[in-house]
Amino acid sequence: MNAIHTPTRRGVLATAATVFSGLALGFRIPLSGEASAQTAAPPASPEVNAWVVVKPDDTVVIRIARSEMGQGTLTGLAQLVAEELECDWAKVTTEYPTPGQNLARARVWGSMSTGGSRGIRESNDYVRKGGAAARMMLVQAAANEWAVPVGECRAAASIITHTPSGRTTTFGRVAEAAGRLPLPTDVALKDPADWKIAGKPVARLDTAAKLNGSQIYGMDLKLPGLLNAAIRACPVFGGTVRSVDSAAAEAMPGVKRVLRVGDNAVAVVADTWWRAKTALEAVTIVWDEGEHANASSAAFAEVMKAALDAPQAAVGNRAGDALAAIASAARKVEAVYSYPHQNHACMEVMNATAVWTPERCEVWTPTQNGEAAHAAASEAAGLPPSRCEVHKIHLGGGFGRRGAVHDWVRQVVEIAKQMPGTPVKLLWTREEDMGQGRYHPVTMCKLTAGLDAQGNLTGMHMRIAGQSIIAGIFPQNIRDGRDPVVFQGLNSGSNEADIGYGIPNLLIDHAMRNPHVPPGFWRGVNLNQNTIYLECFMDELAHAAGKDPLEYRRALMGNYQKHLGVLNAVAERIGWGTPAADVNGQRVFRGLAQTNGFGSFVAACAEVSVSDAGELKIHRIVAATDPGYAVNPQQIAAQVEGSFVYGLSAALYGECTVKDGRIEQTNFDNYQVLRMDEMPKVETIVMATGGFWGGVGEPTIAVAAPAVLNAVFAATGKRVRELPLRNTDLRRR
Amino acid sequence: MAKLNVNGQVIDVQVEDDTPLLWVLREQLGLTGTKYGCGIAQCGACTVHVDGAATRSCAMPVSAFDEAQKIVTIEALSPDSSHPIQQAWLALDVPQCGFCQSGMIMAAAALLAATPRPTEAQIREEVTNICRCGTYNRVIAGIQRAAGPATAG
C-alpha cells in the first residue's frame, strides 16, 4: 500500500493510521498524536465530506486542518463545524488530515498554517460551510431513503426527523449514503445569534489525555527500531563545522553514528537519547565561526541607536506633516524605548522523527504548519512532495517557533538520509533550543511629540529602528525596503492592527537594521513592542499635559469606537478614578493600555505595588477583548491569562543577549520566566460585538506589559523604557 | 544496572549509573508521561513522586535510588484519572498544550498529600513548575477545588 492514495473524493482519507504503511520498512507503524488517540482503529468509515466522517455508531469525526498547541483551536473549530452539522456534541471527536493528503486533494482543507491567531478567524467560513454541507447531505440521504421531500426533514443532535410523520433516523445510519451524494453548492450559514454549540464555554476536547500522561507529544513517539539523535549546531549563527573528532564518542555505549548535519551541525545517533546526548558532549568540534564571531548586543544597540535618526526610513503610517507640527509646537516630548531578543522557550524543545529511503520520506513532528514542514522535509529529502509525508503531532507549545521555519525538520531528514530505512528521532537539548532559536526581533523606538499650550497632541513621529522578521524569513515580501508587518498596531484603515488614536499630524516609519541573529514570529509578533512604545508614550504625554491617562486617550479616540469600547470596559471594571485598595500595607497603582491586533480590539488595566526596596508586585489585571465573535468564551479567558504570562515573562525578565556572536542564555536558570508566585489575578471581559472575526491567542499579550509599566510609573515616578524591567532599579531613594 | 520500584513494580534496568531517573523512566520503561523540559531541575516537567514527595527526576542519577524507594509516575497517580487533582483539572480545563501538566499535577498532588488544605499563598510558594502557556491561575483554582472548600487565604 502506498502512503498516499490516488486522490478520489472518497476513501482517500480513511484515518491516517490506514494511510501510513511503513513502506520499505516492512512493519506497520502506529500513528501517534491526535489522529490515533481520538479515532477508532481501521477500517474507517467513509467520509460524508472532507470535514466530516460519521461512523455507524454515530461518532462524528471532525477533521481539523490547523494545529492544536494549547490555544484551543481544535475545540473551537470543531464547535463551528458541529454547530452547522447539527450533531450531538457529546459524540464529537477530531483528527488531523496530513499535509500529504491535503496536497493530494488540491488543498481541500485550505491552509494548515497556525499562526497570527488565524486558526478560527480565517477558516470559520469554510469550516462552517463544511459542517453545513455535510448536514445537508445527511438530511438528503434520509429523505431519499424515506422518499419524502427534503424540505420536510430536519436535523438536530445527530438525529434526522421527517417532521410530518415523526419518523427518525440517525446520522450514523445514513452517513454512507450521504457520502455518495454530490456536494451541495448553495450552502447557507446560521446567524451566530442562533448558535447552540459555538459561542458556548464548552469543555475542551483534548483535556483527558493530558491528565494521565497518555497524550503523545513529538518527543514521546515510539517506533520499532527507533534510534535517537542529539545535535549541536554552531553556536554562532552563520558559522560552520570546520572539523570533528568523534573517536571517543564512537566508542561510547549505544552509539551508532556520529554525523555531520548540513554544514553547521554535528549529531550523535545512539540507541537511547541520553546516550546520544552524553556521547555528543565527548565529540570535539572545531567551528568556523564565520564573520559574526565578534558580534554583540551592545554593538548592535549602537547600530539601532544611529538608525533612530537616519534620514532614510520606510513609512508605515502618515497623516499631515508630523515633523513640521512638532517643530512648531509649544512643547516637545521625546522618549527612546527598546525591546530585546526573546526566545520562545516552548516547554517541549524542538524535535522530529524521520524515516528516509530513496523512494520516500516520512516525518513525525509537532508543527504549527504541516504544509511548511512537508515542504521542508521534501527539500531536505531530495524527493518530490508526493513522495513525502508529515504526520502532525500535538505540540508542547508553539508560540510561533514551530510555524514558519522548520530547521529541525531539515536536520532530522538530513540525519535520516544518512541512515536509510532507519527511523531516527532528533531531540534538542534545552541548551540547543535556547541557543538556536528564531528570536523575537530586537528594536528601538524614538517617539517625538508636539503639544500645544493646552497639552493637546498636535503631531507625533514614531521612528522604529531595528530588526525585520519578514526580511529574515520571507525576504520576497519586502517591498521597496518596507516590511509590512513591522507596523502592527500602528496601521490605519484595516481594523487588523490599527492605531486607535486620531493624531492630526502623524509619521510612523522604520529604519530597518538586521543583526545576524535569526528572527522569528514570537507570540504577539511586532504588536508586543509597538504597543509598549505607543501606550507608554501616551502615558508620558498625558503626564506631560497634566491630564488623566484615560481622559487623555479618550479625547483622541472619537473615531475609534472599537478601541474605545474595550478601554472603557476595563476602566469601568477596575474603577478607574477611584483609589485602589491597599494590599498588605502597600499602596496600589494602576496603568492602562489598549491596542488592535490580529483583528481583535484589546485593553488592559494593571494594578501594581512597588515596595520601598523596589520589589514589584502585580496584583491584578483586568483585560477586555473584542474578537467580534467569541467561539468559546472560557477558552478565550484561558488565552488571555496565558498571554499575560508570556508577555509579562518577557517584560519582567526576558532577554536574549549576544556576546561573541552567540546567545548567552542557556536554560531556565538564566532565562527566567514568570512562575506561579508572581502570577496576577486576571479578570477577562469578553465583549463580542459581532460583525467581524478577530483572533484571541495573541492580541492581549501586547497590553499586559505597557499596562504594568504605566502602573509602575504611577507607583514610582520611574519610566521603564528599556526592557526587561529587571534591569531597572525601582527602589525609592 | 539498577533496581527500581516504579509504579508498584520492582524492575531491573541496564543503564549507566549516571543516567538520570527521567531517562530511565522514558527510555528504558517507556513511561513517557514524565517530560524532559530543562535537564537542570528548573522547570518541573519531570516531576515524579519518590516516597510521596515531589521530585524532579531529570537531574537525579538512577544510582541515587534503590528498590526501597517507591517511585510513582503520572501514569500511576490513579488507575483511572480519578485523583482529585486530575478531576479538578478536568472540571476546570486546566491544561493548554498540556506538556508541563504531568509535572504540574504530580507537584500539586504531592502538595495536597502533605498539606491537605493549602492556602493560596502556600500553593503559589510550593508549586514552582514552569508553564509557558500560562495556566497558573487555573492550576491554583484546581488545587483549591481538589482540596475542598475553605482554602481561601
Interface residues (C-beta under 8 A of the other chain):
Chain A: M69 G70 Q71 G72 A203 R204 D206 T207 A208 A209 K210 L211 N212 G213 S214 Q215 I216 Y217 M219 D220 K222 N228 P253 T272 W273 W274 R275 T278 A345 C346 M347 E348 V349 H394 L395 G396 G397 G398 F399 L427 T429 R430 Q634 Q635 A638 E641 G642 S643 F644 V645 Y646 S649 N667 F668 D669 V673 L674 R675 M676 D677 M679 K681 V682
Chain B: V15 E16 T19 P20 W23 R26 E27 Q28 G30 L31 T32 G33 T34 K35 Y36 G37 C38 G39 I40 Q42 C43 A45 T73 I74 E75 L77 S78 S81 Q86 W89 L90 D93 V94 P95 Q96 C97 G98 F99 C100 Q101 S102 I105 I123 R124 E125 V127 T128 N129 I130 C131 R132 C133 G134 T135 Y136 N137 R138 V139 I140
